[in-house]
Amino acid sequence: MYVAVKGGERAVKNSQILVAGKRRGDINVPKITPDQIKNQLGLGVDRVMAEGSLYDEHAAAMAIRQAQGDMTEAIFLVRAFRTTLKRFGNSIPVETTRMAAFRRVSGIFKDIPGGQILGPTYDYTHRLIESCPEDDTQDTRERPLETENGMSDPAPASHDAPPFPGELPRVIDILQTRGLMQKDPAIPPNDDGEDLTRQPLTFPASRSLRLQALARGDEGFLLGSAYSLQRGFGLDRHPFLGELKIGYAAVWYTPPELGFKINIGRIKLTECFMVNRQDDAPKKAAGFETGYGLVFGQNERKAMAMSLLDRSLRTNENTGKADYPARDPEFVLSHCDNVESSGFVQHLKLPHYVDFQSELVFIRSRRKDHVPDEGDR
Amino acid sequence: MQLLAGADTADLKAGYEQLNEKISYTYLVKPETGILMVQGRADGTLAPFCLGEMTVTRCILTVLDSIQGYAMVQGSDQEHARLAALFDALLQMPAFHEKVMATLMLALKTKEQQKNQNLAREISDTTVEFFTLKRGE
């Protein structure tokens, strides 16, 4: 028999007021602005956009502030925000060779068309927490980087700027033209990929859905899974970085009202190709295989993990057997969404009093001796 | 249209002030914010997949009941969409085309080129130059 119990409304309301206060912190300390977050915590904004699955720097910055820096919470806010917006349509697939790349490296070939461009990265920093002045005037190391929306005064033309690498051919193409990599049969480019936001994820999942799930998946989970591959839980040889490229890609869209495509703007993307040796197989000569990663914003770690998993999740496509967790599409894809996983894990905080009561009843009925009754008032 | 979409709202506002004329228009679609699903391609060349959505704002208006101005811009700035659509319409009108091209559009193009040049200069400094050392013989 159930007895409905209600209560806690006052406590809940006060909890909301309290968290808003905690979020603000000491009122003598200046309030943080979304602009500051967008500019100085840009990589955090990138992560929230990628996993929130919404490219909107302002929304992501607001979410980070509102979530007090808890990224998973911020991602939840962005996901919720996107459900309130109307979908106008799908863009034409982005052309990543035409990205205005500001970072582009390859681990497999030294000399690549366009060169190895290191760009802005933490890879070569010394990882020491530095104390720097809190104002900009004395710090001579910092040179303000050009932001997407940055207004620049006409720079003194000290030397002619080299031509911007407009189009950087794919490093992978070098392997293909040399016949070292089997080119997958070209699929007639259909207009729209399948969409996880419109259909549930069922298995076996197409590569389209897998890539979408990975692109919005939790960076930590993907990173750990990719690490497990490298440590032997799925890969028995060293993978190689074919190409890692970060830059701005143009987004084109064909509005039905116009009938021709228009350029909406540019978004920052990280693209990654991983290359793996494939030994001689009964019907295939030895060659190279690739995995692909594509993420919103600058996130090298995630793009690399995604590309390793893209390959590993295809390993058992024909056999259907999952020998290691990171080779099991059902394991990886069902659990990589942090909004879903956070929701289910944290739902345990909700009252489960009645459920637990039935557990107590069961335990008691299994015990023959007198057990002091506890906690049932 | 690309330049208008990539412009700062402040620049578009300034451009409008420069015209010194009040342009009247009617909305077909008032500035509304929505989302576009951005697609990528597997391996960069194969089947499309949905990468994630992006916030956009669009606006469609008519000037003089016949010229249609269209704009879809990144972000949720409705003023940006409105002004971009307005200039899209003006650029189609012979009376305004030359003037707008010579003033606002030229300024936007110059600014964009500057941005690209600055970016190119910065990254060229980080392009690796390899030196091979000959050893032995």
Boltz contact constraints between the chains, C-beta under 6 A:
constraints:
  - contact:
      token1: [A, 53]
      token2: [B, 52]
      max_distance: 6.0
  - contact:
      token1: [A, 54]
      token2: [B, 53]
      max_distance: 6.0
  - contact:
      token1: [A, 55]
      token2: [B, 54]
      max_distance: 6.0
  - contact:
      token1: [A, 56]
      token2: [B, 55]
      max_distance: 6.0
  - contact:
      token1: [A, 82]
      token2: [B, 53]
      max_distance: 6.0
  - contact:
      token1: [A, 85]
      token2: [B, 34]
      max_distance: 6.0
  - contact:
      token1: [A, 85]
      token2: [B, 35]
      max_distance: 6.0
  - contact:
      token1: [A, 86]
      token2: [B, 34]
      max_distance: 6.0
  - contact:
      token1: [A, 87]
      token2: [B, 35]
      max_distance: 6.0
  - contact:
      token1: [A, 88]
      token2: [B, 34]
      max_distance: 6.0
  - contact:
      token1: [A, 88]
      token2: [B, 36]
      max_distance: 6.0
  - contact:
      token1: [A, 90]
      token2: [B, 37]
      max_distance: 6.0
  - contact:
      token1: [A, 90]
      token2: [B, 39]
      max_distance: 6.0
  - contact:
      token1: [A, 91]
      token2: [B, 36]
      max_distance: 6.0
  - contact:
      token1: [A, 91]
      token2: [B, 38]
      max_distance: 6.0
  - contact:
      token1: [A, 91]
      token2: [B, 39]
      max_distance: 6.0
  - contact:
      token1: [A, 93]
      token2: [B, 39]
      max_distance: 6.0
  - contact:
      token1: [A, 93]
      token2: [B, 41]
      max_distance: 6.0
  - contact:
      token1: [A, 93]
      token2: [B, 48]
      max_distance: 6.0
  - contact:
      token1: [A, 94]
      token2: [B, 40]
      max_distance: 6.0
  - contact:
      token1: [A, 96]
      token2: [B, 44]
      max_distance: 6.0
  - contact:
      token1: [A, 102]
      token2: [B, 123]
      max_distance: 6.0
  - contact:
      token1: [A, 115]
      token2: [B, 127]
      max_distance: 6.0
  - contact:
      token1: [A, 116]
      token2: [B, 128]
      max_distance: 6.0
  - contact:
      token1: [A, 117]
      token2: [B, 123]
      max_distance: 6.0
  - contact:
      token1: [A, 117]
      token2: [B, 127]
      max_distance: 6.0
  - contact:
      token1: [A, 118]
      token2: [B, 126]
      max_distance: 6.0
  - contact:
      token1: [A, 119]
      token2: [B, 123]
      max_distance: 6.0
  - contact:
      token1: [A, 119]
      token2: [B, 126]
      max_distance: 6.0
  - contact:
      token1: [A, 146]
      token2: [B, 118]
      max_distance: 6.0
  - contact:
      token1: [A, 146]
      token2: [B, 119]
      max_distance: 6.0
  - contact:
      token1: [A, 152]
      token2: [B, 114]
      max_distance: 6.0
  - contact:
      token1: [A, 152]
      token2: [B, 118]
      max_distance: 6.0
  - contact:
      token1: [A, 161]
      token2: [B, 117]
      max_distance: 6.0
  - contact:
      token1: [A, 161]
      token2: [B, 120]
      max_distance: 6.0
  - contact:
      token1: [A, 161]
      token2: [B, 121]
      max_distance: 6.0
  - contact:
      token1: [A, 162]
      token2: [B, 124]
      max_distance: 6.0
  - contact:
      token1: [A, 164]
      token2: [B, 116]
      max_distance: 6.0
  - contact:
      token1: [A, 164]
      token2: [B, 120]
      max_distance: 6.0
  - contact:
      token1: [A, 187]
      token2: [B, 46]
      max_distance: 6.0
  - contact:
      token1: [A, 187]
      token2: [B, 47]
      max_distance: 6.0
  - contact:
      token1: [A, 193]
      token2: [B, 39]
      max_distance: 6.0
  - contact:
      token1: [A, 193]
      token2: [B, 48]
      max_distance: 6.0
  - contact:
      token1: [A, 193]
      token2: [B, 49]
      max_distance: 6.0
  - contact:
      token1: [A, 193]
      token2: [B, 50]
      max_distance: 6.0
  - contact:
      token1: [A, 195]
      token2: [B, 50]
      max_distance: 6.0
  - contact:
      token1: [A, 207]
      token2: [B, 42]
      max_distance: 6.0
  - contact:
      token1: [A, 208]
      token2: [B, 47]
      max_distance: 6.0
  - contact:
      token1: [A, 208]
      token2: [B, 49]
      max_distance: 6.0
  - contact:
      token1: [A, 211]
      token2: [B, 42]
      max_distance: 6.0
  - contact:
      token1: [A, 211]
      token2: [B, 49]
      max_distance: 6.0
  - contact:
      token1: [A, 212]
      token2: [B, 49]
      max_distance: 6.0
  - contact:
      token1: [A, 212]
      token2: [B, 50]
      max_distance: 6.0
  - contact:
      token1: [A, 215]
      token2: [B, 51]
      max_distance: 6.0
  - contact:
      token1: [A, 253]
      token2: [B, 36]
      max_distance: 6.0
  - contact:
      token1: [A, 258]
      token2: [B, 70]
      max_distance: 6.0
  - contact:
      token1: [A, 262]
      token2: [B, 1]
      max_distance: 6.0
  - contact:
      token1: [A, 263]
      token2: [B, 2]
      max_distance: 6.0
  - contact:
      token1: [A, 264]
      token2: [B, 5]
      max_distance: 6.0
  - contact:
      token1: [A, 264]
      token2: [B, 72]
      max_distance: 6.0
  - contact:
      token1: [A, 264]
      token2: [B, 74]
      max_distance: 6.0
  - contact:
      token1: [A, 265]
      token2: [B, 5]
      max_distance: 6.0
  - contact:
      token1: [A, 265]
      token2: [B, 6]
      max_distance: 6.0
  - contact:
      token1: [A, 265]
      token2: [B, 74]
      max_distance: 6.0
  - contact:
      token1: [A, 292]
      token2: [B, 42]
      max_distance: 6.0
  - contact:
      token1: [A, 292]
      token2: [B, 43]
      max_distance: 6.0
  - contact:
      token1: [A, 294]
      token2: [B, 40]
      max_distance: 6.0
  - contact:
      token1: [A, 296]
      token2: [B, 52]
      max_distance: 6.0
